[in-house]
Amino acid sequence: MAAHVLAHEVADLCLGKPPLKSLSVSATIVEALASLKSCEENCISVWDCDDDDDHFKNVDGNCICVGKICMVDIICFLCKKENVNSPSLALKSPVTDLLPKDSLLVKHVEPSTSLLEAIDLILLGAQNLVVPIETRFSGSSRRKLLQKSASTKSCTIHNGREFCWLTQEDVIRYFLSSIGFFSPLPTVSIDALGIISKEFLSIGYHSSASSATEAISRSLVDQTSVAIVDEDGVLIGEISPFTLACCGETVAAAITTLTAGELLAYIDCGGPPDDIVRVVKERLKERNLEGMLEEFEIDPSDISSNSSLSDEEFPSPTSSRSSFGRYSKSSSYSARMVRRAEAIVCYPGSSLVAVMVQAIAHRVNYVWVIEEDCSVVGIVTFANMLEVFRDQLESMMLGHFD
């Protein structure tokens, strides 16, 4: 059984994946912002090539993907103290200012790389594996593809080839499709498997949202989220990189001025309520952050024209839990269907396969683990799950050879 699962190469998991949209390492942040807004992907790859101005020379050149840029990278950059006074100037900075120093986050692999090797790279810290797309071109087809690539600002051809991402989610999806091979492992609880991480990022409900900027950046690297908790450690919601990305760069103004609880309401309900938008503008003026106010003219209708809160409806920890319906067992599978900022939760007794399904269904790489009183126990990530499957595969292989 292990041999059947491990017979696959990374190319098998990349079938049908679209080619990466890319950005030159010499680009500016404002160019990265424009590229992110023009494509449907959550992030865009950054490439360092021998000649960034001539895509045709890349056929025999040496192009390397040096990282990726997400909307949250830009948001956190704009929230830095040195940038809040002049976000327009900050956006002119080179895109390299957004790239993490850790080069392990993006790793090049060949299509023939084994699934086991890919898992090991992910467990060593790689978020995205860069895989060449195996496509056979005729001479004329390749020329047309290169001409199309050269005519666009977002090139997809490097070294004469197109590439795609392979992510943790892709591998977890593959294991879910082959889940029967791992029986009875999928039915074991996450508590019994010991994959609940007790260390997680969190912020108090009444704390300044700006104090969570570093935690938000860290959650992007870890592919997790920042929990918002009350004084009793009860999970109220989360500041998710995915949700922030949906709000766009203007959410930087909200992070700079609001508390964590207020930010939760700002990014919740499908768009910022009018009352909270007014609060953001007033506080920007009070702090003499006119540059941010001018750069990000916040209009609730840009995201949702149906969201508004009266003073009586302004959120509190108690009202948030009640309006969210609390994190009951019956609602744990539909936590994001109504409110985007409500965290996806499970319980220590939840089975591995149930948590896998939850995470994949909601397109997140993690699930929060809570007790019956809604207090946070920890978090389960795709990386935790991959460790379990990796160990299981190794055990199966040893048993096969024995």
N, C-alpha and C positions, 0 to 999 in steps of 0.2 A: 504493500500500500504506500509506504514512504517513497519507494522508487517511482511509483506512478505520479505522485505529487511533485517530486523533485525533478522529474524528467523535463519539466517546463523550463524555458529560458525567459529572460526578461522581455524578449521580443514578443513572446506569446501573450504577455500581459499588456502590451502596447498596441495591439491590433485596433485600428479605428481611431486612435488618438490623433487629435489635430496637431499640426506642427507648431512649435513654440514661436510666439511673437517675441521679437527681441529688440534690444536697445543697445546702442554703442556705449562703451565705458566712458566715452568723452562727452556724453549727453549731459544736460542740466536736469535739475529736479522738475522744473516746469515742463520739460519735454517728457519726462517720465510720467508726470501727472496727466498730460494730454494723451499719452499712449494707453494708460490704464483706463481712461474714460472712453477711449475709442474701441476697446476690445472687451470681450465678454469674460475674459479670464480674471481671476482674483489677483494675479501677479504677473509680472513680465520679466523675462530673462535678460541679463546684462552680459554682453560679450566683449571680450578684448581680442581684437583682430590685428593682423599685420597692417592692413590698410582699410580703415573704417569708411573711406570715401568711395571705394570701388568694390562693389559686391562681386564682380567677375574675377578679381584677383584673389578672392577668398577660396576659389576652387583648389588652388595649390598652396594656399597660405595656411597659417596656423591660428585658428579661431578657438578660443576657450571660453566657455560660460563661467564667469567669475562670481555669479550670484544671482539673486532675484530681488525685485522691488515690489512691495505691496503698498496699497493705499495707506495701511496703518504705519508703515515706515515713514511716509510723508507726514502723517498726522502727528506722530510722536516727535518728529524733527521740528515741526512748527510749534510744538508745545514747549520746547526748550526755552529757558529764560532769555538766552541771547537772541532768540528769534521772534518772541511774541510781540516785540515793539515794531518789527518791520518784516512781516511775513513775505511781502513781495520781494524783498532783497534776499531772504532765505531761499526762496524758490529758484533764484538764479544760481544757487550753489551747484557744484558738480554732483552728479548722481552717485559718485563714489563715496560721498559723505554719508550716504544711507546704507552702504554695504557693511555688514558686520565683519569684524576682524577674523571671525572663525570661518575659514575656507572650507570646512568639512560639510557645511550645510548643503552645498551643491557638489555633486560628484559625477564625473563622466564615467560611463560604463559602455561596454560593447553589447550589441544585441544578443550575443551568444553567452553572456554572463549568466551563470546559474541562479536559480531562485534563492538557493541557500546563501550564495555570495551576496546577493542583493539585500537579503534580510540582515546579514552581518554588517553591511555598510550602513543600513538604516539604524541598527542598534548602536553603532559607533557614533551616530549623530547626524547622518545625512538626512536632510528633509526631502530633497528632490534628487533623483538619479536622472542624469541627462543621457537619453538613449537615442542613437541614430535610427531614423525611420527607414526600414528596409523596403525600398521601392526601386523597381527596375525602370530606368528611363532610356528611351531611345535618344540619339544625338539631338534631334530636333526638339523633343519634349524637354530635355534638360535645358536647352538654350531658351525656350519659351519660359520655363520656370525661373531661370536666372534673370531674364529680362523683367518678368513680373515682380520679382523680389527687388530688383534694383530700382524699379519705379515707385516703390513704396518706402515710407520712412521706417516702417516696422518690418525689417528683413526677417525671412524665415530660413534662408539658405546660408550655411556656413561650411567651409571646406567642401563645397559642392554637395552638401547633404542637408536634409531637414532633420530636426530633432524633436523629441517630445519629452515630457516629464513622466517619471514613474514615482508614485508617492506611497506613503504608508497606507492610505485608503485603498489604493489599487491592490496592494498585497492582501489586505484584510478582506476585500471583496472576493479575491480569488480563493482564500481559505474558506470563506462562507459558502462559496459555490461547491467546495469539496468537503464540507463539514462532516459528512458521513464517514470519511476515512479516519476521523480523529475520535470517534465514539469510544468511551463515554465522556471524554474531556469536555465537550460543549455544554453538557448538562451540569457540570460542577459549578458551585457558586464561586463568585469572584473572591469572596472572603476565604474560602477553603483553598483557593489557588494562591492566595497571598499576593495578589496583584493590585491591591488598593494602596496607592501612594498616600502616605500621611502628610507629606510635604506638598503644599499647594499655595498659590498666590491668592491673597485676599486683601480686602480693604473694608474699613468700617462704613456703615451706611451714612453717617454724618461727617465723614472725613472729606477733605478737599479732594476733588477728582484729580487735580494736577499732581497730587502726591502719589498717584498710581501710575504716572507716566512710565517710569522705569519698569514697573510690574507689567504694564501692557506690552512694552517692548519685549520683555522676557517671555511673556505668554506667546508672542508671535514666534519667537525662536523655538520655544518648547512645544508649539502647536497645541496650546491649552487655552485658558481663559483666566480672568481675575474674578474671584467670588466676592460678592457684596454681602456682608453679614451684619447682623445687629449685635447688641452688647452680649447676648446669650449665645452667640455663635450660630444663630439660625440663618440659613441661606435665604436671602431676599431676592437675589438675581445675580447677574454677572455682567462684566464688561468684556464682551467677546470681540476679538479682532475682526471676525467675520461680520458682526453687526456694525461695528464702527466703519468698516469699509463700505457698507451699504449707505452710510450717511455722507460719505465724501469728506473732503478736506475741511469743510466748514465746521465739522464737529470739534476741531482744534480749539475754536473759540469757546465752545461749551465746556470742554475739559479744563480750560484755563480758568473759568469763572465759577463753575458749579460745584456742588458737593457730589459725592458718589450717588446719593439717593436721587438728587435732582437730575444728574446725568442719566440715570436709569430711566426716568420719565422722558427725558429728551430723546433717547434712542429707541424708546419703546413705542408701542401703538402704531408703528409704521411711519412715524414722523414726529418732529418736535411740536408740542402744543404751543399755541400763541403766547400763553402766559409765560412759559419758560423762555421762549425766544426774547420776550421783552426783558426778562431778568438778565439774560446774557448780555444784551445790548447796554442795559443800564450799568452793569458791573464793568463792562469794557470801558465805558465812559468814566466811571468812578476811578478806575485804575490808569486812566490816561492812555489806554491802548487803542488810540484812534486808528493806528495803522491796521490792526487786526480787524477793527470794525469796518473800515473801508474796503479792505481786501476781501472779507467774507461777509457780504451783505446777506444775512440769513433770512430766508423766506420759507416759512413752513409749507407753502404750496408747492415748493420744489420737490418735496418728498411726499407729502400727504396734505390734502386740503380738508380732511375730515377730522383732524385731531385737535382738541382744545380741552383745557382744564380750567375750572373755576378755582377760586381761592380755597373753597371747601374741599375741592378734589385734589389739591396738591398732595403728592404722595408722602406717606410716612411708612416706617417699617411695618406697622400693624396693618395699615390699609393696603399696602402692597401685597402682603401675604394673603389677605382676604380676597382682594380683587383678582389675584392670580389663582385663586381656588386652592391655595396651599399646595404643597407638593405631596399629594396623596398618591397611594399606589395606583389608583384607578386613572390618575392623570399623568403618570410618569412617562407614558409613551406619546403624549400629545402636547408636551410642554411648550413647544415653539409654534404650534399651529395657529395660535391666536396672538401671542405676545412674543415678539422676536427676542426681547432681552431676558425672557424667563429661561432659567437654566434647565438643561436636560439632566434628569436625576434618575438614580436607581438605588438599590439597597444592598447591604452586604450579602444578603441571601440570593440576590439576582444571579441567574446563570450566566456563564460566559457568552453563550450564543445570544441570549436576550439582550445583553449589553452591546454586543457587536451590531445587532439589528438596529438598536436605538441610535447608535452613533452614525451608522451609515444612512439611516432614514433621514436624519437631520443634518447630514453633511458636516459633522464635527468629528474631531479626532480624539474626543474625550467624553466621559460622562461623570458627573458629580455623584458621589456616594453619600447618602444621608441616612440618619436614624429616623425612627418613627416621629420624634419631636421636631424634625426638620433641621436638626443640627448637623453640620458638615462633618463627615467621617474622613473623607479624603477624595481622591479622584482616580479614575481608571483611564488610561490612555491607550492608543493604538500600539505605542511602543511596549507597554506592559503586556498587551495581548500577544504581540509578536514574539516576545521572550518565551512565553508559554508554548506557542506553536513551534518555535525553534527547538526548545528542549524536547518536546514531544516527538518531533521528526528525528532528532538525534537518537532518542530511545528506541524508536521504531526501526531505525537503520541498524542499530546495534543488535536488536533482537532478530532482525532478518539475517545478519551475518552469523549470529550464534546458531 
